[in-house]
Amino acid sequence: MPSFLDFEKPIAELQTRIDELRETGNGGGIDIDADVARLQAKSDKLLRDTFAKLTPWQKTQVARHPERPHFKHYVAGLFDEFVPLAGDRAFGDDQAILGGFAMFRGRRVMVLGHEKGDDTASRLRHNFGMGKPEGYRKAIRLLELADRFGLPVVTLVDTSGAFPGIQAEERGQAEAIARSTEACLALEVPMVAAVVGEGGSGGAIALASGNRVLMFEHAVYSVISPEGCASILWRTADKAADAAEAMKVTAQDLKALGVIDAIVPEPLGGAHRDPAAAIGALGDAIMAQLDSLSGMDQAALKADRRTKFLTMGRFA
């Protein structure tokens, strides 16, 4: 059973009652099937109704759910023959950003993205998906390799933002992010980016400046976290819900604004409730976008990417 978020408490209470009823029925020959079915139907309806009207702040919570699939799960579920590549050839290897060669449904690609980790030890090892300069310089190295060998690029974005520590600043964090963004824009091969959880600030755009940008139904994508925005505007993180509403962080808002190209549906209740279905849906969406880009030559791919980003924010 998944961990429940704060706004899912009524669903959690129903699920607890169902589990208790099943436990009672298992203890002695009591027929509880009808009661369980009735409560399960009520729980399913409440889940559907809740997720049909999530606020931007609630979507942010879903996007951050610790049980959502992460980079390693997408690699295991979608890619074959994954060959990880490490290091930036300058300072070290950043475990927050991973990537390498892989086969994707019969097509050789370069795949890279953020890895947050899924338990305490792995989260610390991967720095909660917050990349450091050496991580973005590793990304640049992999992007240039993809360009050299004519391989399409697939990126999976899931970060609250680049690491803000003093060590990262000393090693040129802003420059590394800018050059990674530049490397994406300069590619002469197709690039498809997918925001699978959080897309936070420059740490996200450094891997998301592709020809096509996909976004999961309950993912979020913004220039700053809602808490960070609230702390700047209202001097308190308690206004995070108001900030999320104002910033238009949801996939639905960003599709309407032309920032992303397509929304990938999630299983009912979020990707963490059925990771296999979510991973499969993302794979289908990536395949469709790569197919649509396959007929474009190098100049057309660069021009397409340039036009995509330069037209954002224009008013008629």
Secondary structure, DSSP 4 states (H G I P E B T S, - for coil): -PPPPGGGHHHHHHHHHHHHHHHHHHHTT---HHHHHHHHHHHHHHHHHHHTT--HHHHHHHHT-TTS--HHHHHHHH-EEEEE----SSS---TTEEEEEEEETTEEEEEEEE---SSHHHHHHTGGG---HHHHHHHHHHHHHHHHHT--EEEEEEES-S--SHHHHHTTHHHHHHHHHHHHHH-SS-EEEEEEEEEEHHHHHTTT-SSEEEEETT-EEESS-HHHHHHHHTSSGGGHHHHHHHHT-BHHHHHHHTS-SEEE---TT-GGG-HHHHHHHHHHHHHHHHHHHTT--HHHHHHHHHHHHHTTT---
